[in-house]
Amino acid sequence: MKIDAPSNKITKEDLVSFEQEIAAIFATGAIRAPVHLRAGREDALIKIFQEHNIGSDDYIFGYWDSHEMALLKGVPREELKKAIVDGKSISLCFPEYKVLCSGIVGSLMGTAVGVAWALKSQNKKGHAYIFCGDMSAETGIFHESVKYALNFDLPVTFIVCDNGVSVMTDTRATWGSQDPWFKGTKYEKKIIYFKYTNGYPHSGLGKLIKF
Ligand SMILES: Cc1ncc(C[n+]2csc(CCOP(=O)(O)OP(=O)(O)O)c2C)c(N)n1
């Protein structure tokens, strides 16, 4: 274990209570921007951070639902909370912790691959990890990025958190397949995949919040 791997200290309870705290603040109308809360994947995320010993040399890329990843990467709880209350939940960026997120489906995949290319070509320590959803993993840019990363053996891993839906659309029904496209392919080497059921709605709390 790297001694600086912050995930050593973050527990499932920390992740659950953080999302609950943000949910309670969001319900008051104090956050004038979208939030995407997640529950049900805490054990899977902690396992990934621990098994891969993700630490200060590594980069985390994520999307609109990245509170848990930011905590696991070492962003202090209060700093993260402030960014979310300030309306930055869907595009959290903490360059000093190497946490970079975007609210745009399909963005950042090329960026993560580019960072991995730079790490490798400059002989630097570190690895890029990009966390996305099951529908994001069906996009063309995901396929291209994984292909490039595999072919050039780049230090980047794609983590697909499959909650079965894209907002409220069934991902598998959309693509006419029970499995993600990469199942059984050589590209699986670059991908970590797990299923979960989200305990929250895709976005917000499932009720109108008045400001
Ligand atoms: C380019 C673009 N199109 C549409 C959206 C709206 N949008 C936000 S999240 C999302 C669903 C993505 O599904 P998935 O990748 O499975 O993510 P998850 O369910 O885990 O949030 C959509 C369509 C967006 N953010 N960006």
The ligand as a Gaussian input file, in Angstrom:
#p B3LYP/6-31G(d) Opt

LIG

1 1
 C      -23.619000      15.262000     -24.307000
 C      -24.671000      15.047000     -23.259000
 N      -25.884000      14.587000     -23.593000
 C      -26.822000      14.375000     -22.637000
 C      -26.547000      14.628000     -21.321000
 C      -27.605000      14.373000     -20.257000
 N      -27.223000      13.231000     -19.425000
 C      -26.628000      13.394000     -18.239000
 S      -26.305000      11.968000     -17.487000
 C      -26.997000      11.073000     -18.725000
 C      -27.121000       9.578000     -18.612000
 C      -25.881000       8.854000     -18.816000
 O      -26.087000       7.506000     -18.490000
 P      -24.952000       6.645000     -17.840000
 O      -23.702000       6.845000     -18.594000
 O      -25.445000       5.243000     -17.721000
 O      -24.749000       7.326000     -16.423000
 P      -25.407000       7.103000     -14.989000
 O      -26.722000       6.422000     -15.165000
 O      -24.465000       6.243000     -14.233000
 O      -25.525000       8.466000     -14.390000
 C      -27.464000      11.920000     -19.704000
 C      -28.112000      11.473000     -20.947000
 C      -25.256000      15.117000     -21.010000
 N      -24.888000      15.341000     -19.732000
 N      -24.326000      15.295000     -21.980000

